[in-house]
């Protein structure tokens, strides 16, 4: 089981920004792709972004152009910069390991961090 810990969530008004951080291990960064997914009450889990080996990056259509995923291997962290936030982005955000950004399930994930976008 890979340990992951999210931070950086909070309350923000529409149009605002937040940066989420995912702390994990060097092992996870070396052997897995790291993804962010979100889950809102009553809604299905939605993959948001993923960063893999050789910095392969994918985004959900719903966030492309607004969210940016990045990694800092020296700090063992993966970040999700979220700009132009909208109420529909309200959810608990989790970082997770994944075998590949192109396919496969999330295999381990953290407790999540709440993001609330509202006036």
Number of C-alpha atoms within 10 A of each C-alpha: 8 14 14 21 17 24 18 16 18 14 15 18 14 17 13 14 18 18 16 22 22 24 18 23 14 14 10 19 20 11 14 20 22 32 29 27 20 22 18 16 9 6 9 9 14 15 21 23 24 28 25 23 14 6 12 12 18 18 20 14 9 13 16 12 12 13 20 19 23 18 18 11 13 7 11 15 20 23 23 23 14 19 17 15 22 16 15 12 20 20 22 18 28 26 33 28 29 24 16 19 23 12 8 10 11 19 12 16 21 18 14 23 21 20 22 20 20 16 8
